[in-house]
């Protein structure tokens, strides 16, 4: 036993004894990488970009796209560098004019009270941020000093406009408004008006509305052309419908957006069994509109993989009328219930409408039978006696 423990580690022996060789082993299925995350971020990494100079051609957008720590660092360094640069210029002017000599000279200085680089730096700050303490000022002795004063004021105004505009745009970015636009965690496929439909629910948590809101949907999958070309992200636009028809929606309350799966739909041959094995299917939903308060266009995105689509279920109602107002219960926003739905593709349902008739007949018989039994139990039993007829 000692030799066995010395040769075979004890952890390995216990692990092997704990395994049951009769139990089947299941491998964890690797989930497909999303093209768009549930929060709307695009899962795309840009690599080997050789033309980095293109980002510098649009400096303002580059600054807005930076992260907050980098933006604040650039904001601080832009002012410090400009103050130091012009402090050096003011010091050189004073040095060239002889204003740094000890003692009071007979000549009028270009800038009063500048005796060192520290005083030149303080004067640079006073000029650029328009703070006047009364101790230092430009005289009319040196025209070059007047010119530098004008240039520094112009440069300071440009830095203020760019950096403050950048911070304002970062604060009021459109995707911040999209945080309150929510989508249901799962999508469903069920019957509506006798046709299979792909449905999802969308809502807005804020009272301020999204003006001219439109919604679009795309199917992203890996396809191969007849010529053998592999398209890893083939995007197909499919129409979506809402209660009033068209892509424009009035998002004052949560809406159920649906797509009719017809012969022109890429989901026409999708069966319930494919939802567990169809790893290349991803449905992207894009909601776009104008923010009412700021007038900025915003966009909210989400996606649904095959295993996030529920077959044969329907969203529960969440809007009710209470005290003369319509109230929305967001605790049931993503709740669904099972409903009778044929377990076949939309193509098979169009080719054989008897499947729908049989499903309708089966669903209608159940409630009628329960109702007739309930009525029979609730019906009062009485008899008529011969004395009452006389």
HUDAJO-V628796 format. One record per pair of residues at least 6 apart in sequence whose C-alpha atoms are under 6 Angstrom apart, sorted by the first residue. I is the first residue (numbers start at 1). J is the second residue. D is the distance in whole Angstrom. If there is no record, write none. Layout:
I,J,D + I,J,D
This chain:
35,43,5 + 36,42,5 + 36,43,6 + 36,303,6 + 38,302,5 + 38,303,6 + 39,302,6 + 40,301,4 + 40,302,5 + 64,166,6 + 64,170,6 + 83,124,6 + 83,125,6 + 87,120,5 + 87,121,5 + 87,124,5 + 90,120,6 + 91,117,6 + 91,120,6 + 99,109,6 + 100,115,5 + 110,138,6 + 110,139,5 + 110,141,5 + 110,142,5 + 111,137,5 + 111,138,5 + 111,139,6 + 112,136,5 + 112,137,6 + 113,136,5 + 114,120,6 + 126,132,6 + 128,153,6 + 128,156,6 + 174,298,5 + 178,300,5 + 180,204,6 + 180,205,5 + 181,203,6 + 181,204,5 + 182,202,6 + 182,203,5 + 183,201,6 + 183,202,5 + 184,201,5 + 184,334,5 + 186,308,5 + 186,309,6 + 187,199,6 + 187,200,5 + 187,309,5 + 188,198,6 + 188,199,5 + 188,309,5 + 188,310,5 + 188,311,6 + 188,313,6 + 189,197,5 + 189,198,5 + 189,311,5 + 189,312,6 + 190,196,5 + 190,197,6 + 190,312,5 + 190,341,6 + 191,197,6 + 196,261,6 + 197,259,5 + 197,260,5 + 197,261,5 + 198,258,5 + 198,259,5 + 199,257,6 + 199,258,4 + 200,256,6 + 200,257,5 + 201,255,6 + 201,256,4 + 202,254,6 + 202,255,6 + 203,254,4 + 209,292,6 + 210,289,6 + 210,290,5 + 210,291,5 + 210,292,6 + 211,289,6 + 211,290,5 + 212,289,5 + 213,248,6 + 213,249,6 + 213,288,6 + 213,289,4 + 214,247,5 + 214,248,4 + 214,287,6 + 214,288,5 + 215,247,6 + 215,286,6 + 215,287,4 + 216,285,6 + 216,286,5 + 217,238,6 + 217,284,6 + 217,285,5 + 218,236,5 + 218,237,5 + 218,238,6 + 218,283,6 + 218,284,5 + 219,235,6 + 219,236,5 + 219,282,6 + 219,283,5 + 220,233,6 + 220,234,5 + 220,235,5 + 220,282,5 + 221,233,6 + 221,234,5 + 221,280,5 + 221,281,5 + 222,231,6 + 222,232,4 + 222,233,5 + 222,234,6 + 223,231,5 + 224,230,4 + 224,231,6 + 240,258,6 + 240,259,5 + 241,257,6 + 241,258,5 + 241,259,6 + 242,257,5 + 261,268,6 + 268,346,5 + 268,347,6 + 269,345,5 + 270,345,5 + 271,344,6 + 271,345,5 + 275,306,5 + 275,307,6 + 276,307,6 + 281,306,6 + 282,304,6 + 282,305,5 + 283,303,5 + 283,304,5 + 284,302,6 + 284,303,4 + 285,301,6 + 285,302,5 + 285,303,6 + 286,300,6 + 286,301,5 + 287,299,6 + 287,300,5 + 288,298,6 + 288,299,4 + 289,297,6 + 289,298,6 + 290,296,6 + 290,297,4 + 290,298,6 + 312,338,6 + 312,339,6 + 312,341,5 + 313,336,6 + 313,337,5 + 313,338,4 + 313,339,5 + 314,336,5 + 314,337,5 + 315,335,6 + 315,336,4 + 316,336,5 + 318,328,6 + 318,329,5 + 319,327,6 + 319,328,5 + 320,326,6 + 320,327,5
